[in-house]
Amino acid sequence: MSTFDIFAIIVLGFVVASGVALVVVVGALPGWVAHKRRHPYAQAVTIAGWVTLICGFVLWPVAMIWAYVDIPARTDLSSRASPAGHPADAGPAPRLGEAGQRSSSCSTSTSSCCSSW
């Protein structure tokens, strides 16, 4: 073997090692981004990034977008403030009587006061 053949083998080994390193970095990138941004589904994003290796990186953009999407934290619906003018601002809902009438403002003998609703 000549010096040129040895140099060619070294260059080929370097190219193969660089290609493998590039695939590993690109496959792990969505997971790294998700963990850095404290994504609630960071583990699933990481798995999606590695699954794209099997799919030939077809779904890699989806995993990368998912890593950057901010998912709002879940809040309790009862503690959420309602917008101005929303019916929830009016207070508690009126209680219904037996006949579907408002028991606090209508009597069962008077049907005209609650006929509008």
C-alpha positions in Angstrom: 0.0 0.0 0.0 1.2 3.4 -0.9 1.0 6.5 1.2 -1.8 7.7 -1.0 -3.9 4.6 -0.1 -3.3 5.1 3.6 -4.3 8.8 3.4 -7.5 7.8 1.4 -8.5 5.2 4.1 -7.9 7.8 6.9 -10.1 10.4 5.0 -12.8 7.8 4.4 -12.8 6.9 8.1 -13.1 10.5 9.0 -16.0 11.1 6.6 -17.9 8.0 7.9 -17.3 9.1 11.5 -18.5 12.6 10.7 -21.6 11.3 9.0 -22.5 9.1 12.0 -21.9 12.0 14.4 -24.1 14.2 12.3 -26.9 11.7 12.3 -26.6 11.3 16.1 -26.6 15.1 16.7 -29.6 15.7 14.4 -31.5 12.8 15.9 -31.0 14.1 19.4 -31.5 17.8 18.7 -35.4 17.9 19.2 -34.9 16.2 22.6 -32.2 18.6 23.7 -34.3 21.6 22.7 -37.3 20.2 24.5 -35.4 19.6 27.7 -33.7 23.0 27.6 -37.1 24.7 27.1 -38.7 22.5 29.9 -41.3 21.1 27.6 -43.9 19.0 29.5 -43.5 16.2 27.0 -39.8 16.4 26.6 -39.3 12.6 26.9 -41.8 12.0 24.0 -40.1 14.6 21.9 -36.8 12.9 22.5 -38.3 9.6 21.4 -39.8 11.2 18.4 -36.4 12.6 17.4 -34.8 9.1 17.6 -37.7 7.4 15.8 -37.1 9.7 12.8 -33.8 7.8 12.3 -35.9 4.8 11.3 -38.2 6.9 9.0 -35.2 8.5 7.2 -35.7 11.9 8.9 -39.1 12.4 7.2 -40.8 13.3 10.5 -37.9 15.2 11.9 -39.3 18.7 11.2 -42.5 17.6 13.1 -40.4 16.6 16.1 -38.4 19.8 16.0 -41.6 22.0 15.8 -43.1 20.0 18.7 -40.0 20.8 20.7 -40.5 24.5 20.2 -44.3 24.6 20.8 -45.1 26.0 24.2 -48.0 24.1 25.8 -49.7 26.3 28.4 -49.8 24.9 31.9 -53.1 23.3 33.0 -55.2 25.5 35.2 -58.2 24.7 37.3 -61.3 26.0 35.5 -62.9 27.3 38.7 -59.9 29.6 39.5 -59.6 31.0 36.0 -60.8 34.6 35.6 -63.5 35.0 33.1 -63.5 37.9 30.5 -65.6 41.0 31.2 -69.2 40.6 30.3 -69.1 36.8 30.6 -72.1 35.3 32.3 -69.8 33.9 35.0 -69.3 37.5 36.2 -72.9 37.8 37.2 -72.5 35.5 40.2 -74.0 32.1 40.9 -76.7 30.7 38.6 -80.3 31.0 39.9 -81.7 27.8 41.5 -84.5 26.1 39.6 -87.7 25.0 41.3 -89.6 21.8 40.5 -91.4 23.2 37.4 -88.2 24.7 36.0 -89.0 28.1 37.4 -86.7 30.3 39.5 -87.6 29.3 43.0 -86.2 32.5 44.6 -88.1 35.0 42.4 -91.2 33.2 41.1 -94.0 31.4 42.9 -95.6 28.3 41.5 -99.0 30.0 41.3 -97.7 32.9 39.1 -96.5 31.7 35.7 -96.3 35.1 34.1 -93.1 36.3 35.9 -91.0 33.4 34.5 -92.7 33.0 31.1 -90.0 35.1 29.4 -87.3 32.4 29.7 
